Amino acid sequence: MALQVSVEDATGTIHPKAYYRISSLSIDRRERRAQAQVLGYKDQEAFLAGKAPIDIAGYKVNQEAYDEVFADLNISAASVLAVIYNALKQTAKFQAAQDA
């Protein structure tokens, strides 16, 4: 699972097929919070070649949003990642992202 979206990096270079993958995820079910770190690469080929990321994005789920984000969660690694990727697509940065 990953997201593909056009992004402009800090130097002003546009990457039309930037490839973002969740690199870390922490869910605290007792406190009803979650956070993810998402690494962005120039494209999928750069990721597969082991190149350094061009971007690091963070995503947090606070207590107020926890039930909405995880409403239909069937606890498995794949479903947790799918939920977070779908939540990321609701943010401004990833609104135009496509599943990759």
PyMOL commands that set and color helices and strands:
alter all, ss='L'
color gray80, all
select helices_A, chain A and resi 44-48+63-69+77-88
alter helices_A, ss='H'
color red, helices_A
select strands_A, chain A and resi 3-8+14-28+33-41+55-61+98-99
alter strands_A, ss='S'
color yellow, strands_A
deselect
rebuild
show_as cartoon
